[in-house]
Amino acid sequence: MEQTTAARYLRWAEVEVKELSPIFYDWATPISEDSEVLELINGLPELKRQPNLVLRRHDSAARRWGHTPVFGRGCSLIGGRWSWSF
């Protein structure tokens, strides 16, 4: 049975990174509830939808452009610029 993207991000946050990376946990958890961000992620090729790839790519792109990456309730993506990283 295939997981939805939301379930995949929530599981990754809770099981994979909660104790190891509080920042990734804080980013992945609200993404699992953000339909706008999930729609963008679902537009990526299947292999590029992995939470660690999406979050690391955005973190790197934000820093390259002089921004702080932000994922959280009410604030999706880095400055609203999804195209910076993909």
C-alpha positions in Angstrom: 0.0 0.0 0.0 1.4 3.4 -1.0 1.7 6.1 1.5 0.4 9.6 0.8 3.0 12.3 0.8 1.5 13.8 3.9 1.8 10.4 5.7 5.3 10.0 4.5 6.5 13.4 5.8 4.7 12.8 9.2 6.2 9.4 9.6 9.7 10.6 8.6 9.3 13.4 11.2 8.1 11.2 14.0 10.2 8.1 13.4 13.4 9.1 11.5 14.4 12.6 12.7 12.5 13.6 15.9 15.4 12.8 18.2 18.2 13.3 15.6 17.2 16.6 14.0 14.8 18.9 15.8 15.0 21.3 12.9 14.0 18.8 10.3 11.2 17.6 12.7 10.0 21.1 13.0 9.9 21.5 9.2 8.5 18.1 8.2 5.6 18.0 10.7 3.8 21.1 9.4 4.5 20.2 5.8 2.5 17.0 6.4 -0.5 19.3 7.1 0.1 22.0 4.4 -1.9 21.2 1.2 -0.1 23.9 -0.8 3.3 22.6 0.0 2.2 19.0 -0.5 0.9 19.9 -3.9 4.2 21.3 -4.9 6.1 18.3 -3.6 3.7 15.9 -5.4 4.6 17.8 -8.6 8.2 16.5 -8.3 9.3 13.2 -9.8 8.7 10.4 -7.3 12.3 9.9 -6.3 12.8 13.6 -5.5 9.8 13.8 -3.1 11.8 12.2 -0.2 11.7 14.5 2.9 15.4 14.5 3.4 16.0 15.5 -0.3 13.4 18.3 -0.3 14.4 19.8 3.0 18.1 19.7 2.4 17.7 21.1 -1.1 15.6 24.0 0.3 18.0 24.6 3.1 20.9 24.8 0.7 19.0 27.0 -1.8 17.8 29.4 0.9 21.3 29.9 2.3 22.8 30.4 -1.2 20.3 33.2 -1.8 20.9 34.8 1.6 17.7 33.6 3.2 16.8 31.6 6.3 14.8 28.5 5.2 11.4 28.5 6.9 8.9 25.7 7.1 6.1 26.0 9.6 2.5 26.7 10.2 1.4 29.7 8.2 4.8 30.0 6.5 5.5 27.7 3.6 8.7 27.5 1.7 11.6 29.8 1.5 10.3 33.3 0.9 7.6 31.7 -1.2 10.2 30.8 -3.9 9.8 27.1 -4.6 11.7 27.6 -7.9 14.9 28.5 -6.2 15.6 24.9 -5.3 14.2 22.8 -8.1 
